[in-house]
Amino acid sequence: MISVFDIFKIGIGPSSSHTVGPMKAGKQFTDDLIARNLLKDVTRVVVDVYGSLSLTGKGHHTDIAIIMGLAGNLPDTVDIDSHPQFYSGCEYSWSPDAGKRSA
């Protein structure tokens, strides 16, 4: 039997297609830093976003998803009500640059 979870992806929205991948990528990046014992050396992270993520990202919460992923969260287990605590201390910008934006 197919579960609804096999069909739909869980993620923050309004568009989980713009948050699930970026959150997973952020977590994978942080996990890799931890595995290599490099996290302690990181003082700044710059993320470039392209394509449809760059065009609709802030409105679809891609920026929040990236930050939450970098903080170690995954889409299917994250407490979406706690998301302000993950980026309230972050300095970040989302500025248009010919279809490319940084978060």
Backbone as a chain_set.jsonl record, in Angstrom:
{"seq": "MISVFDIFKIGIGPSSSHTVGPMKAGKQFTDDLIARNLLKDVTRVVVDVYGSLSLTGKGHHTDIAIIMGLAGNLPDTVDIDSHPQFYSGCEYSWSPDAGKRSA", "coords": {"N": [[0.842, -1.183, 0.0], [0.524, 2.213, -0.798], [1.692, 4.993, 0.901], [0.629, 8.279, 1.923], [2.869, 9.721, 2.465], [4.7, 8.701, 0.719], [4.029, 9.863, -1.609], [3.827, 12.666, -1.284], [6.085, 15.29, -0.327], [7.427, 16.329, 2.749], [7.768, 19.536, 4.041], [8.779, 22.927, 4.867], [6.784, 25.691, 3.869], [5.467, 28.224, 1.67], [5.925, 26.563, -0.528], [7.0, 23.511, -0.8], [8.659, 22.373, -2.655], [10.605, 24.207, -3.064], [11.977, 24.226, -0.73], [12.643, 21.735, 0.459], [14.845, 20.414, -0.897], [16.917, 22.463, -0.703], [17.123, 22.605, 2.137], [17.942, 20.001, 2.804], [20.382, 19.964, 1.426], [21.795, 21.964, 2.793], [22.011, 20.777, 5.348], [23.486, 18.483, 4.667], [25.88, 19.67, 3.864], [26.759, 20.835, 6.297], [26.959, 18.487, 7.849], [29.045, 17.244, 6.468], [31.147, 19.009, 6.989], [31.356, 18.601, 9.753], [32.047, 15.873, 9.824], [34.572, 16.01, 8.728], [35.861, 17.38, 10.634], [35.946, 20.171, 10.464], [34.161, 22.159, 11.064], [34.602, 23.877, 13.205], [36.316, 25.75, 12.171], [34.88, 27.371, 10.508], [33.672, 30.535, 9.721], [32.006, 31.97, 8.18], [29.433, 31.51, 5.784], [28.605, 31.374, 2.426], [25.968, 31.201, 0.22], [25.015, 30.474, -2.983], [22.229, 30.701, -5.042], [20.405, 29.371, -7.722], [18.408, 29.488, -10.788], [14.937, 28.605, -10.613], [14.806, 28.632, -7.869], [16.23, 30.909, -7.196], [14.652, 32.868, -8.248], [12.192, 32.813, -6.945], [12.761, 32.291, -4.364], [12.955, 33.732, -1.711], [10.296, 34.441, -1.219], [9.174, 31.929, -1.129], [10.361, 30.833, 1.02], [12.905, 29.703, 0.757], [15.315, 30.749, 1.642], [15.08, 30.595, 4.45], [14.871, 27.83, 4.717], [17.413, 26.995, 3.829], [19.088, 28.096, 5.82], [18.059, 26.776, 8.076], [18.677, 24.143, 7.386], [21.491, 24.283, 7.343], [21.787, 24.597, 10.036], [21.349, 22.075, 10.903], [18.915, 20.797, 10.581], [16.29, 18.703, 9.211], [13.81, 18.371, 6.622], [11.634, 16.6, 7.201], [11.629, 16.311, 9.937], [11.874, 18.702, 11.22], [10.932, 21.274, 13.512], [8.666, 23.398, 12.605], [7.639, 25.644, 13.839], [9.69, 26.625, 15.315], [11.435, 27.935, 13.684], [12.203, 30.761, 13.623], [14.233, 31.033, 15.586], [16.472, 29.95, 14.442], [17.397, 31.622, 12.434], [17.379, 34.147, 13.505], [19.694, 35.144, 14.672], [21.334, 35.321, 12.536], [23.127, 37.001, 9.991], [22.052, 37.851, 6.958], [21.534, 38.185, 3.428], [19.364, 38.645, 0.655], [19.66, 39.171, -2.414], [18.848, 40.361, -5.653], [20.552, 39.348, -8.611], [20.847, 39.164, -11.636], [19.292, 36.748, -11.904], [20.562, 35.24, -10.019], [20.984, 34.696, -6.613], [22.116, 35.374, -3.291], [22.189, 33.734, -0.152]], "CA": [[0.0, 0.0, 0.0], [1.277, 3.459, -0.883], [1.369, 5.978, 1.929], [0.621, 9.668, 1.481], [4.238, 10.198, 2.602], [5.421, 8.261, -0.469], [3.609, 10.713, -2.711], [4.112, 14.063, -0.978], [7.264, 15.57, 0.471], [7.159, 17.202, 3.879], [8.701, 20.646, 4.119], [8.183, 24.221, 5.146], [6.244, 26.19, 2.624], [4.333, 27.721, 0.926], [6.271, 25.665, -1.629], [8.006, 22.568, -0.31], [9.624, 22.083, -3.721], [11.673, 25.196, -2.956], [12.591, 24.171, 0.597], [13.131, 20.403, 0.833], [16.198, 20.23, -1.424], [17.869, 23.367, -0.069], [17.348, 22.243, 3.537], [18.764, 18.784, 2.814], [21.73, 20.338, 0.987], [22.423, 22.672, 3.907], [22.369, 19.802, 6.378], [24.56, 17.64, 4.144], [27.091, 20.484, 3.905], [27.185, 20.899, 7.696], [27.388, 17.138, 8.251], [30.356, 16.998, 5.871], [32.114, 19.785, 7.777], [31.52, 17.913, 11.036], [32.777, 14.622, 9.575], [35.965, 16.35, 8.43], [36.338, 18.164, 11.777], [36.224, 21.512, 9.952], [33.121, 23.11, 11.451], [35.167, 24.859, 14.133], [37.061, 26.743, 11.4], [33.959, 28.139, 9.666], [33.211, 31.804, 10.277], [31.011, 32.543, 7.275], [28.998, 30.642, 4.695], [27.91, 32.076, 1.346], [25.203, 30.254, -0.585], [24.47, 31.014, -4.227], [21.045, 29.957, -5.457], [20.167, 29.618, -9.142], [17.175, 28.994, -11.385], [13.664, 28.988, -10.0], [15.036, 28.927, -6.451], [16.675, 32.293, -7.072], [13.59, 33.772, -8.68], [11.059, 32.812, -6.01], [13.277, 31.756, -3.105], [12.593, 34.384, -0.458], [8.852, 34.324, -1.065], [8.836, 30.53, -0.849], [11.132, 30.479, 2.228], [14.135, 28.968, 0.47], [16.356, 31.293, 2.513], [14.884, 30.01, 5.781], [15.182, 26.401, 4.613], [18.867, 26.847, 3.758], [19.638, 28.373, 7.153], [17.667, 25.694, 8.981], [19.471, 22.98, 7.009], [22.844, 24.51, 7.842], [21.718, 24.426, 11.493], [21.24, 20.647, 11.197], [17.536, 20.314, 10.496], [15.788, 18.027, 8.014], [12.421, 18.753, 6.374], [10.612, 15.731, 7.783], [11.695, 16.284, 11.401], [12.046, 20.046, 11.76], [9.811, 21.938, 14.177], [8.534, 24.622, 11.816], [7.339, 26.782, 14.7], [10.917, 27.112, 15.936], [12.366, 28.451, 12.682], [12.825, 32.07, 13.869], [15.438, 30.946, 16.409], [17.607, 29.522, 13.633], [17.948, 32.692, 11.609], [17.314, 35.442, 14.173], [21.051, 35.608, 14.922], [22.103, 35.286, 11.285], [23.115, 38.139, 9.088], [21.994, 37.331, 5.595], [20.852, 39.025, 2.453], [18.803, 37.956, -0.512], [19.634, 40.276, -3.36], [18.807, 39.921, -7.046], [21.735, 39.58, -9.438], [20.669, 38.465, -12.914], [18.833, 35.379, -11.701], [21.363, 34.581, -8.985], [20.835, 35.373, -5.33], [22.895, 34.772, -2.205], [21.502, 33.669, 1.144]], "C": [[0.886, 1.244, 0.0], [0.764, 4.427, 0.174], [1.341, 7.371, 1.304], [2.032, 10.241, 1.554], [5.131, 9.718, 1.457], [5.147, 9.185, -1.653], [4.034, 12.159, -2.497], [5.372, 14.186, -0.14], [6.882, 16.546, 1.576], [8.206, 18.298, 3.896], [7.982, 21.922, 4.461], [7.737, 24.826, 3.828], [6.108, 27.683, 2.63], [4.666, 26.738, -0.188], [7.373, 24.719, -1.184], [9.016, 22.202, -1.389], [10.792, 23.062, -3.697], [12.363, 25.16, -1.594], [13.215, 22.826, 0.933], [14.574, 20.195, 0.375], [17.216, 21.153, -0.782], [18.144, 23.036, 1.404], [18.231, 21.003, 3.637], [20.205, 19.098, 2.413], [22.482, 21.066, 2.096], [22.868, 21.726, 4.999], [23.516, 18.921, 5.914], [25.895, 18.385, 4.186], [27.64, 20.547, 5.331], [27.673, 19.543, 8.183], [28.772, 16.81, 7.704], [31.444, 17.771, 6.618], [32.402, 19.104, 9.107], [32.352, 16.65, 10.852], [34.259, 14.877, 9.317], [36.613, 17.166, 9.548], [36.73, 19.592, 11.353], [35.236, 22.571, 10.431], [33.667, 24.216, 12.344], [35.897, 25.991, 13.408], [36.163, 27.662, 10.571], [33.513, 29.401, 10.389], [32.124, 32.442, 9.42], [30.686, 31.529, 6.183], [28.254, 31.513, 3.684], [27.249, 31.019, 0.473], [24.688, 30.984, -1.818], [23.354, 30.098, -4.697], [20.713, 30.361, -6.892], [18.784, 29.122, -9.573], [15.931, 29.465, -10.655], [13.817, 29.262, -8.513], [15.444, 30.379, -6.268], [15.561, 33.276, -7.406], [12.451, 33.873, -7.675], [11.474, 32.475, -4.589], [12.816, 32.417, -1.833], [11.091, 34.261, -0.202], [8.397, 32.919, -0.724], [9.643, 29.967, 0.311], [12.347, 29.602, 1.958], [15.256, 29.443, 1.374], [16.281, 30.687, 3.909], [15.265, 28.532, 5.76], [16.686, 26.163, 4.57], [19.485, 27.036, 5.135], [19.294, 27.254, 8.124], [18.412, 24.405, 8.663], [20.895, 23.101, 7.505], [22.911, 24.34, 9.357], [21.478, 22.976, 11.891], [19.852, 20.056, 11.12], [17.265, 19.594, 9.183], [14.305, 18.339, 7.854], [11.385, 17.898, 7.093], [10.644, 15.68, 9.302], [11.772, 17.666, 12.03], [10.762, 20.537, 12.425], [9.641, 23.291, 13.495], [8.204, 25.845, 12.662], [8.596, 27.374, 15.32], [11.843, 27.804, 14.942], [12.916, 29.841, 12.969], [14.114, 31.993, 14.695], [16.666, 30.576, 15.581], [18.197, 30.651, 12.803], [17.912, 34.05, 12.285], [18.705, 36.007, 14.447], [21.914, 35.645, 13.68], [22.027, 36.629, 10.58], [23.091, 37.56, 7.688], [21.251, 38.3, 4.705], [20.375, 38.157, 1.302], [18.651, 39.04, -1.561], [19.681, 39.78, -4.798], [20.092, 40.277, -7.784], [21.619, 38.719, -10.689], [20.294, 37.004, -12.734], [19.611, 34.615, -10.66], [21.189, 35.38, -7.698], [21.662, 34.647, -4.295], [22.088, 34.799, -0.93], [22.524, 33.336, 2.198]], "O": [[1.881, 1.306, 0.722], [-0.44, 4.644, 0.315], [1.964, 7.603, 0.269], [2.368, 11.148, 0.793], [6.209, 10.272, 1.247], [5.949, 9.271, -2.583], [4.541, 12.805, -3.414], [5.691, 13.303, 0.657], [6.106, 17.476, 1.357], [9.4, 18.022, 3.779], [6.758, 22.014, 4.368], [8.279, 24.486, 2.776], [6.606, 28.341, 3.543], [3.753, 26.129, -0.747], [8.549, 25.083, -1.189], [10.122, 21.764, -1.071], [11.854, 22.776, -4.251], [13.244, 25.978, -1.33], [14.228, 22.782, 1.631], [15.432, 19.836, 1.182], [18.275, 20.693, -0.355], [19.277, 23.174, 1.865], [19.155, 20.954, 4.449], [21.144, 18.556, 2.997], [23.667, 20.816, 2.315], [23.976, 21.852, 5.522], [24.429, 18.639, 6.69], [26.925, 17.794, 4.508], [28.833, 20.34, 5.553], [28.698, 19.462, 8.861], [29.579, 16.176, 8.384], [32.533, 17.248, 6.851], [33.552, 19.036, 9.54], [33.262, 16.385, 11.638], [35.102, 14.046, 9.653], [37.762, 17.592, 9.432], [37.723, 20.14, 11.831], [35.461, 23.762, 10.219], [33.238, 25.366, 12.246], [36.075, 27.071, 13.969], [36.647, 28.635, 9.993], [33.039, 29.347, 11.524], [31.41, 33.338, 9.87], [31.555, 30.789, 5.722], [27.378, 32.294, 4.053], [27.892, 30.061, 0.042], [24.001, 31.999, -1.701], [23.512, 28.878, -4.745], [20.737, 31.543, -7.234], [18.09, 28.434, -8.825], [15.881, 30.584, -10.143], [13.048, 30.038, -7.946], [15.049, 31.016, -5.291], [15.541, 34.394, -6.892], [11.812, 34.92, -7.57], [10.626, 32.384, -3.701], [12.324, 31.73, -0.938], [10.674, 34.002, 0.927], [7.351, 32.735, -0.101], [9.616, 28.762, 0.562], [12.773, 28.842, 2.828], [16.067, 28.636, 1.829], [17.303, 30.31, 4.482], [15.911, 28.043, 6.687], [17.183, 25.232, 5.204], [20.309, 26.23, 5.567], [20.142, 26.829, 8.908], [18.748, 23.648, 9.574], [21.456, 22.14, 8.031], [23.955, 23.983, 9.903], [21.408, 22.666, 13.08], [19.636, 18.924, 11.553], [17.925, 19.844, 8.174], [13.61, 18.549, 8.848], [10.365, 18.416, 7.548], [9.768, 15.063, 9.908], [11.738, 17.788, 13.254], [9.657, 20.253, 11.964], [10.389, 24.228, 13.777], [8.466, 26.972, 12.241], [8.572, 28.507, 15.801], [12.938, 28.221, 15.319], [14.053, 30.1, 12.575], [15.003, 32.825, 14.511], [17.791, 30.866, 15.989], [19.39, 30.631, 12.5], [18.374, 35.029, 11.699], [18.881, 37.225, 14.455], [23.1, 35.966, 13.756], [20.992, 37.296, 10.579], [24.017, 36.855, 7.285], [20.453, 39.119, 5.161], [20.917, 37.087, 1.028], [17.641, 39.744, -1.6], [20.46, 38.885, -5.127], [20.648, 41.361, -7.606], [22.236, 37.657, -10.775], [20.903, 36.121, -13.339], [19.338, 33.435, -10.438], [21.244, 36.609, -7.713], [21.886, 33.441, -4.405], [21.382, 35.769, -0.652], [22.183, 33.226, 3.376]]}, "num_chains": 1, "name": "protein.A"}
